[in-house]
Amino acid sequence: MNNMDMFRKQNQSEFSDAFFKEAEGLRLLEKTLSDANVSSLKIPEVYSVNSAELSLQKIQCKQADQTQMVSLGESLASMHKIQFDRYGFKHDNCIGLSLQPNVLSDQWGAFFVEYRLAYQVSKVQNRSIRSQFEQVLTDHRTKLELFLTQQCEHPSLLHGDLWSGNVLFDSEAVWLIDPAVYFGDREADLAMTEMFGGFTPEFYRSYDSVYPRSTSYSQKAIIYNLYHYLNHYNLFGDSYLLPCQQGFDCIKNL
């Protein structure tokens, strides 16, 4: 293998198995895309993996064109249509530098509240802020869990960290990288695409043409992105506090 065709990642996290979990997630995405008969959305080949380094197929990146954004939307929707049996995942993995705890569950709302929101709240270092967030979850947990469960059609495979930096484009295809996979409400993936921009109106229109978003999407998107804002707050500090507070306000107003 020519080194020019290989991309090497160094493990910056505290988790020695992070790259093994990432490689597993890439393989699962590849299989599910194949099961969905999707050929234009691709996963880079894993050449080697160990605790310190992950070697991947190198993508010669270019800026996305409108046709590729349409293809991305259609392909992601097709992948999300594949139905799985349970929510969550069989073991913990990572999202970026953070642990992402998992179990397999029959209840989407209960899983998301406990293993996404409550877990991240437990990591908040400021005691006063942590207490405020914990109180909102305690006071509104039953209603929140029921809302999320009722508004989820089935478990889909989620990329789990679907911001624009984890979607690459070359002259032939669209590529997904750096997953944090688990099974959940497909609209959690869609919600994250809105956090930092980079996805065009054509992407959302083409997604909806294959698998329309639900009427409750706008509410759910705020709640699903609360997980990522909490994670960013715990990693990077106060610049992410306001969107966290807005997410908890949405929960209080359900």
Stockholm file with secondary structure:
# STOCKHOLM 1.0

chainA/1-254         MNNMDMFRKQNQSEFSDAFFKEAEGLRLLEKTLSDANVSSLKIPEVYSVNSAELSLQKIQCKQADQTQMVSLGESLASMHKIQFDRYGFKHDNCIGLSLQPNVLSDQWGAFFVEYRLAYQVSKVQNRSIRSQFEQVLTDHRTKLELFLTQQCEHPSLLHGDLWSGNVLFDSEAVWLIDPAVYFGDREADLAMTEMFGGFTPEFYRSYDSVYPRSTSYSQKAIIYNLYHYLNHYNLFGDSYLLPCQQGFDCIKNL
#=GR chainA/1-254 SS CCGGGEEEEECCSSCTTHHHHHHHHHHHHHHHHHHTTCCSEECCCEEEECSSEEEEECCCCCCCCHHHHHHHHHHHHHHHHSCCSSEECSSCEEETTEEECCCEESCHHHHHIIIIIIHHHHTCCCHHHHHHHHHHHHHHHHHHHHHHHHTCCSCEEECSCCSGGGEEECSSCEEECSCCCEEECHHHHHHHHTTSCCCCHHHHHHHHHHSCCCTTHHHHHHHHHHHHHHHHHHHHCGGGHHHHHHHHHHHHTC
#=GC SS_cons         CCGGGEEEEECCSSCTTHHHHHHHHHHHHHHHHHHTTCCSEECCCEEEECSSEEEEECCCCCCCCHHHHHHHHHHHHHHHHSCCSSEECSSCEEETTEEECCCEESCHHHHHIIIIIIHHHHTCCCHHHHHHHHHHHHHHHHHHHHHHHHTCCSCEEECSCCSGGGEEECSSCEEECSCCCEEECHHHHHHHHTTSCCCCHHHHHHHHHHSCCCTTHHHHHHHHHHHHHHHHHHHHCGGGHHHHHHHHHHHHTC
//
